[in-house]
Amino acid sequence: MKRAPTRLPMKEPPSEPSVPEPDFRVLFEAVPDPCLVLDRTLRIVEINTAYLRATMTKREEIMGRGIFDVFPVKGSKISGSAS
């Protein structure tokens, strides 16, 4: 009498190696050019050190403020409010 072949349990496919989330803060700070990030309401949400040096500003003085509040455009009809 023939025996049925023994089935081996299925192995799980190898899992992807865990890749750490990239740290964009390090890259952002390493950029030698002045950079800032604005949200949809034109409020400053991120600034790199090169930007602070180029504009001679301090992070705590401009973070969260509207771009036109920080750097008003003379003679412009743009409102200082970013709402």
Phi and psi in degrees as a GROMACS rama.xvg file:
@    title "Ramachandran Plot"
@    xaxis  label "Phi"
@    yaxis  label "Psi"
@TYPE xy
-85.3264  141.217  LYS-2
-90.4788  145.504  ARG-3
-70.6332  142.228  ALA-4
-62.0474  140.336  PRO-5
-75.5765  130.372  THR-6
-90.3932  131.107  ARG-7
-84.2345  146.029  LEU-8
-63.8812  143.833  PRO-9
-71.0214  138.533  MET-10
-90.1057  145.416  LYS-11
-68.4891  141.781  GLU-12
-63.9542  150.568  PRO-13
-59.8905  136.743  PRO-14
-78.1084  154.815  SER-15
-65.825  140.919  GLU-16
-64.1536  143.797  PRO-17
-68.126  121.226  SER-18
-107.258  125.029  VAL-19
-67.1112  149.324  PRO-20
-63.3609  134.238  GLU-21
-66.2279  144.695  PRO-22
-98.4579  93.5616  ASP-23
-70.2482  -21.0798  PHE-24
-59.9329  -43.3354  ARG-25
-63.408  -45.2379  VAL-26
-63.8833  -45.5117  LEU-27
-58.3662  -43.6351  PHE-28
-72.1484  -26.9725  GLU-29
-78.0971  -17.3185  ALA-30
-65.5201  126.562  VAL-31
-76.1774  -13.7696  PRO-32
-88.1674  148.09  ASP-33
-64.5708  128.325  PRO-34
-136.7  142.239  CYS-35
-141.517  158.014  LEU-36
-119.702  130.905  VAL-37
-111.522  149.356  LEU-38
-89.0897  -172.881  ASP-39
-63.7867  -23.7941  ARG-40
-96.1472  12.4779  THR-41
66.5533  30.0872  LEU-42
-92.4389  143.721  ARG-43
-76.3156  121.097  ILE-44
-113.694  -15.018  VAL-45
-158.818  146.132  GLU-46
-143.91  141.019  ILE-47
-97.5673  166.981  ASN-48
-62.2405  -36.4914  THR-49
-60.9444  -37.0066  ALA-50
-65.5959  -43.6472  TYR-51
-62.4055  -40.4483  LEU-52
-65.5933  -45.6585  ARG-53
-65.6235  -34.2168  ALA-54
-99.4644  -1.46434  THR-55
52.5168  46.8066  MET-56
-119.985  168.672  THR-57
-111.47  139.808  LYS-58
-51.008  -49.938  ARG-59
-66.1484  -19.4551  GLU-60
-82.5362  -23.3956  GLU-61
-119.516  -16.545  ILE-62
-59.9814  131.304  MET-63
84.5241  -6.59667  GLY-64
-92.6767  158.653  ARG-65
-69.9245  143.009  GLY-66
-58.7881  -37.0183  ILE-67
-80.7322  -14.7086  PHE-68
-75.7194  -37.0554  ASP-69
-78.8196  -43.4609  VAL-70
-127.21  79.4363  PHE-71
-64.9621  147.341  PRO-72
-98.2332  115.059  VAL-73
-66.7726  135.737  LYS-74
75.9372  6.89526  GLY-75
-95.6127  153  SER-76
-91.7941  9.42441  LYS-77
-70.7956  129.733  ILE-78
-69.503  145.555  SER-79
-73.6591  -13.6141  GLY-80
-90.0418  137.794  SER-81
-103.47  30.3074  ALA-82
